[in-house]
């Protein structure tokens, strides 16, 4: 029987391209250990992103590749994940207890950005991550209603707020501090200051990801937020119609100008399926998100259907990912979450937290 080598096993594993990563596990530096005992091989795979929904697929695929190597009689594959902090804009420092901030943005309103943001955050929780959600839409905060949160956050020290929790998410929103029907008649600088306080004065607890639901548009406020909030990556939400794509491109270029990597684009309301007859119709056009992704060299993270269930469930405080965990739409949200986190895992790491802070004192 031929002797099995690590090089053979690595070469075999390279033959499997993981769909969420869009590359093989060896080049993505996810294969952490290969142990060989005669014909028995054990492979340890440690992903840089949560993958509860795809772990079994990865185990089966890697095992199949390894068993194809001559001389291998048995293969055991262990899959786990460890989310690390990734680099942010050069002039900014990451926030304590938050490894990564993902901004969810749109060039214009009405494309379902907030609904996508809350379901993305809940999908990351379902995949096995510790997640927070910051509602940065000061003028029109909607996340408290979407998550069914009532009451106000507590402050244990009089200076910091404790995030509210819902469906496993840590949540903060200006909507939790004011009456739901009170209009926020503020100018840009006040909005920026309010957001910075909500972000920095909340006691986030050991988050892998903080999803920020940004206000729609690309005006002064959004640009200021993009420059002051340490963001690891951004997700652009659009619909397939040309007018929405036009504004989505502006949002993408805004992030490029402030050196925030765009992780991909989500095409919302891509197709309508009639609940009566099952007829499929592209109400807002077809393929716009895919064309935009190809044009700018980014990934189309997923396409979501236009369905009444998504709207009804968020209005009732139980977004689709928790209301219908087995539904196809939830599966799409979880695919989008894994692809977003996988793309982020391939970016440069931030190692600042590993080094002690040096303080010089005059004595």
C-alpha positions in Angstrom: 0.0 0.0 0.0 1.5 3.4 -1.0 2.5 5.8 1.8 0.1 8.8 2.1 1.8 12.2 2.3 0.5 15.6 3.5 1.2 17.0 0.1 -1.1 14.5 -1.5 -3.9 15.3 1.0 -3.4 19.1 0.5 -3.5 18.6 -3.3 -6.7 16.6 -3.0 -8.4 19.2 -0.8 -7.5 21.9 -3.3 -9.7 20.1 -5.7 -12.8 21.3 -3.8 -13.8 24.9 -4.2 -16.1 26.0 -1.4 -19.1 27.9 -2.9 -19.4 30.5 -0.1 -15.7 31.3 -0.3 -15.4 30.9 -4.0 -11.9 29.4 -3.5 -10.4 26.2 -2.2 -9.9 25.7 1.6 -6.1 25.4 1.3 -5.4 28.7 -0.4 -8.0 30.3 1.9 -5.8 29.1 4.8 -8.6 27.2 6.4 -6.9 23.8 6.6 -5.2 23.9 10.0 -4.0 20.4 10.5 -3.6 17.1 8.6 -2.8 14.0 10.7 -1.9 10.8 8.9 -1.8 7.4 10.6 -1.2 4.7 8.0 -4.3 4.9 5.8 -6.4 6.9 8.3 -6.4 10.7 7.7 -7.8 13.4 10.0 -8.3 16.9 8.6 -9.1 20.0 10.8 -10.8 22.8 8.9 -11.1 26.1 10.7 -13.2 28.7 8.8 -12.9 32.4 9.3 -16.7 32.8 9.2 -19.8 31.1 10.8 -21.0 28.2 8.8 -23.6 26.2 10.7 -25.6 25.8 7.5 -22.8 24.5 5.3 -20.6 22.6 7.7 -22.0 19.2 6.7 -21.5 20.0 3.1 -17.9 20.9 3.7 -17.3 17.7 5.7 -18.8 15.5 3.0 -16.9 17.3 0.1 -13.5 17.3 1.8 -13.9 13.6 2.9 -14.8 12.6 -0.6 -11.6 14.4 -1.9 -9.4 12.8 0.7 -10.8 9.2 0.2 -9.9 9.5 -3.5 -6.2 9.6 -2.6 -4.5 6.2 -3.2 -3.7 4.5 0.1 -6.4 6.4 2.2 -8.7 3.9 3.8 -10.5 6.3 6.2 -11.0 10.0 6.5 -12.3 12.1 9.3 -13.0 15.8 8.8 -13.6 18.3 11.6 -15.1 21.7 10.7 -15.2 24.7 13.1 -14.9 28.4 12.8 -13.2 31.3 14.5 -14.2 34.9 13.5 -11.3 37.4 13.6 -11.2 41.2 13.5 -10.5 42.7 10.1 -8.9 46.0 9.2 -10.9 49.2 8.9 -10.3 52.6 7.4 -6.7 53.8 8.1 -7.5 56.7 10.4 -10.0 54.8 12.6 -9.6 52.2 15.4 -12.0 49.3 15.9 -14.5 49.5 18.7 -14.0 47.6 21.9 -15.9 44.2 22.0 -16.8 44.5 18.3 -14.6 42.5 15.9 -16.2 43.6 12.7 -18.7 46.2 11.5 -20.7 45.5 8.4 -22.6 48.5 6.9 -25.8 47.7 5.0 -26.5 50.6 2.7 -28.6 51.6 -0.3 -28.4 54.6 -2.7 -32.1 55.3 -2.2 -35.0 54.5 0.0 -37.7 51.9 -0.7 -35.5 49.0 -1.7 -36.0 47.0 1.5 -32.6 47.8 3.0 -33.8 47.7 6.7 -35.6 44.4 6.1 -32.5 42.9 4.5 -30.3 44.2 7.3 -32.3 42.7 10.1 -32.6 39.3 8.3 -28.9 39.4 7.5 -28.1 39.9 11.2 -30.5 37.2 12.3 -29.1 34.8 9.6 -25.5 35.4 11.0 -26.9 34.4 14.4 -28.4 31.3 12.9 -25.0 30.5 11.3 -23.4 30.6 14.7 -22.0 34.1 15.3 -22.5 36.7 18.1 -24.2 39.6 16.4 -25.4 43.1 17.1 -27.6 45.4 15.1 -27.3 49.2 15.2 -30.2 51.1 13.6 -28.4 54.2 12.2 -31.5 55.6 10.5 -32.0 58.5 12.9 -34.9 60.0 11.0 -36.8 56.8 10.4 -35.7 54.1 12.9 -37.6 50.9 12.1 -35.6 48.1 13.7 -37.5 48.2 17.1 -40.8 47.6 15.3 -39.2 44.9 13.1 -37.8 43.1 16.1 -40.8 43.5 18.3 -38.8 45.4 20.9 -40.6 47.6 23.5 -39.3 49.6 26.4 -36.1 51.6 26.8 -32.5 50.4 27.3 -31.0 50.5 30.8 -27.8 52.3 31.9 -25.9 50.7 34.8 -23.3 53.5 35.1 -25.2 56.5 33.9 -22.9 56.9 30.9 -23.3 53.8 28.8 -26.4 52.0 27.5 -27.1 48.3 27.6 -28.2 46.9 24.3 -31.7 45.5 24.1 -31.9 41.8 23.0 -34.3 40.2 20.5 -34.1 36.7 18.8 -30.4 36.4 19.9 -29.4 39.9 18.6 -28.0 42.8 20.6 -29.9 45.9 19.4 -29.5 49.6 19.7 -31.6 52.3 18.0 -32.6 55.9 18.5 -36.2 54.5 18.2 -35.6 52.9 21.6 -35.0 56.3 23.3 -37.9 58.3 21.8 -41.6 57.9 21.3 -42.3 56.0 18.0 -44.3 58.9 16.5 -41.9 61.7 17.6 -40.2 63.2 14.5 -36.4 63.8 14.6 -36.1 67.4 13.4 -32.3 67.5 13.5 -29.6 68.8 11.2 -26.7 66.8 9.9 -24.1 67.4 12.7 -26.7 66.4 15.4 -27.4 63.2 13.5 -23.8 62.3 13.2 -23.2 63.0 16.9 -26.2 60.9 17.9 -25.0 57.9 15.8 -21.5 58.1 17.3 -22.9 58.1 20.8 -25.2 55.1 20.0 -22.2 53.2 18.6 -19.6 54.1 21.1 -21.7 54.4 24.3 -23.4 51.1 24.0 -22.0 48.1 26.0 -21.8 45.7 23.1 -20.9 42.2 24.5 -18.2 40.3 22.6 -19.6 40.7 19.0 -18.3 38.9 16.0 -20.3 41.2 13.8 -22.1 44.5 14.3 -24.5 45.1 11.4 -25.3 48.8 10.9 -28.5 49.7 9.1 -27.4 52.9 7.4 -29.9 55.6 6.3 -30.6 55.6 2.6 -28.8 57.9 0.3 -25.3 59.2 -0.2 -25.5 62.7 1.2 -23.3 64.6 3.7 -24.6 62.5 6.7 -23.8 59.2 5.1 -20.4 60.3 4.0 -19.6 61.6 7.4 -20.8 58.3 9.0 -18.6 56.3 6.6 -15.6 58.4 7.6 -16.1 58.2 11.3 -17.4 54.6 11.8 -14.7 51.9 11.7 -16.3 49.6 9.0 -14.7 46.3 7.9 -17.0 46.0 4.9 -20.3 47.1 3.3 -23.2 45.4 1.6 -25.2 47.3 -1.0 -29.0 46.6 -1.3 -30.8 47.4 -4.5 -33.7 46.3 -6.7 -33.3 45.3 -10.3 -34.8 48.4 -11.8 -32.5 50.9 -13.5 -33.3 53.9 -11.3 -32.5 51.9 -8.1 -29.3 50.6 -9.7 -28.2 54.1 -10.6 -28.4 55.2 -7.0 -26.9 51.9 -5.7 -23.8 52.6 -7.9 -23.4 56.0 -6.1 -23.5 54.2 -2.7 -20.8 51.8 -3.9 -18.6 54.6 -5.1 -19.1 56.4 -1.8 -17.6 53.4 0.1 -14.8 53.1 -2.4 -13.8 56.8 -1.8 -13.6 56.2 2.0 -11.7 52.9 1.5 -14.4 50.6 2.8 -14.4 47.3 0.9 -17.8 46.5 -0.7 -18.4 42.8 0.1 -21.2 42.5 -2.5 -24.6 43.5 -3.6 -28.0 42.0 -2.6 -30.8 42.2 -5.2 -34.1 42.6 -3.4 -37.5 42.1 -4.8 -35.9 40.4 -7.8 -39.0 38.3 -8.8 -42.6 38.1 -7.8 -44.3 34.7 -7.6 -48.1 34.8 -7.6 -49.5 33.2 -4.5 -52.6 32.1 -6.4 -51.2 30.6 -9.6 -47.4 30.4 -9.1 -46.7 32.7 -12.1 -43.3 34.3 -11.9 -42.8 37.9 -13.0 -39.9 40.2 -12.9 -41.8 43.3 -11.9 -38.8 45.6 -11.4 -36.7 44.2 -14.3 -34.3 41.3 -14.5 -30.6 40.8 -13.9 -29.8 44.3 -12.8 -27.9 43.3 -9.6 -25.8 40.7 -11.5 -24.9 43.3 -14.2 -23.9 45.8 -11.5 -21.8 43.1 -9.7 -19.9 42.2 -13.0 -19.4 45.9 -13.9 -17.6 46.7 -10.5 -16.0 43.3 -9.9 -18.0 42.5 -6.8 -20.1 39.6 -5.8 -23.9 39.2 -6.2 -24.5 37.8 -2.7 -28.0 36.7 -3.5 -31.4 37.6 -5.0 -34.5 37.8 -2.8 -38.1 37.4 -4.1 -40.9 40.0 -3.6 -43.3 38.3 -1.2 -45.9 39.4 1.2 -44.6 37.1 3.9 -41.4 39.1 4.3 -43.3 42.3 4.9 -45.9 40.8 7.2 -43.3 39.1 9.4 -41.2 42.2 9.9 -44.3 44.3 10.6 -45.2 41.7 13.3 -41.8 41.8 15.0 -40.7 38.3 13.8 -38.5 38.7 10.7 -38.6 35.8 8.2 -35.4 34.1 9.4 -36.9 33.5 12.8 -40.6 33.2 11.7 -39.9 30.6 9.0 -36.5 29.0 9.7 -37.1 26.2 7.2 -38.4 28.4 4.3 -36.6 28.9 1.0 -36.4 32.6 1.6 -34.6 32.0 5.0 -32.2 29.7 3.2 -31.4 32.5 0.8 -30.8 34.9 3.7 -28.5 32.4 5.3 -26.6 32.0 2.0 -26.2 35.7 1.8 -25.0 35.9 5.4 -22.4 33.1 4.8 -21.2 34.7 1.6 -20.9 38.1 3.2 -18.9 36.7 6.2 -16.8 34.5 3.9 -15.8 37.4 1.7 -14.9 39.4 4.8 -12.8 36.5 6.2 -10.5 36.8 3.2 -9.6 40.4 3.9 -6.7 41.7 5.9 -6.8 41.0 9.6 -6.6 43.6 12.3 -4.0 42.6 14.9 -4.2 45.6 17.1 -6.1 43.8 19.8 -3.3 41.2 20.2 -0.8 43.8 21.3 -0.9 45.5 24.8 -1.4 49.2 25.0 1.7 51.1 26.0 1.1 54.0 28.3 4.0 56.3 29.2 3.7 58.1 32.5 5.8 60.7 34.2 6.9 59.5 37.6 
